[in-house]
Structure formats: C-alpha cells, structure tokens
Amino acid sequence: MAEIEVNKDTCVGCGECVDICPADVYELQDGKSTPVRMEDCVNCCSCVEVCPTNSINHESC
C-alpha cells in the first residue's frame, strides 16, 4: 500500500488531485484533500505532479 501524506497547512482544497487520480484515492474533507483509499493507489504520481502547492508527499514519487 502506498504511503501518502497531505500537508493540511498548505493544501488549499483545489481538488486537482481528486480530479486527476485514476483510482479515486482522494476526497475533499473539511476543505482539504484527504487520501481515503490509499490501498487503491496505483503509484502514478499524478497527484504529486498536479498539486499547485506541493502539498502531497508520496513515497513512490
């Protein structure tokens, strides 16, 4: 399973990671991105690449 961390201090809740993730790993909760299905992650790194505030840390990327 992928290890994903979202920096809640810098995440602006734009939803780009939610929209681009092919495995629906992310949801917006309380206005912040939250990886709720890490076990479904396919390690494509799209979330890291699309995040405008560099708030996503993914062990494989």
N, C-alpha and C positions, 0 to 999 in steps of 0.2 A: 504494500500500500504506500502511496506517495505521502510524503510529509510536506504539508503546505501551511505556511503561516501568512496571515494578512495583518499588516500593521494598521491597527484601528485608528491610530493617531493621524496617519497620513492619508488613509483611504477616504475619498470624497464621495463614494457611493454612486459613481457614474454608471455602473452596470456593464461596462465594456467586457469585463471578464465573464459575467453571466451570459452575455450575448454570444461571445466567441467560443466558449467552451463546448466541444463536441459531446462531452459526457455529462453535461448538466451537473457539474460538481458544485457550482456556486449558487447561492441565493442572497438577495439583499435582505438583511435583518437589521432593524433599527437604523436604516440608512447606511449600512456598511456591508461590504462584501463578506460573506461567510462561506468557507468550504464545508458544506454539509454532507457531501458524498465523496470523501477522499478515496474510498475504496474503488470508485468508478473511474478515477483519473487514468488517462492513457499516456501521460507524460509527454504531451505535445508541446508544452511550454507556451502556447498561445496566450494564456492568461498573463504570464510574466511580460511577454512582448507587448501586449496591448495596454497594459496599465499605465495611464499617464502620470501617475505619481510614484511609480516604482514601489508600490506598497505590498506586492506579493513576492514572497520568498518560497521557492520550490526547490527541493533537494536535487531534482534531476536537471534543473535548468541553469 
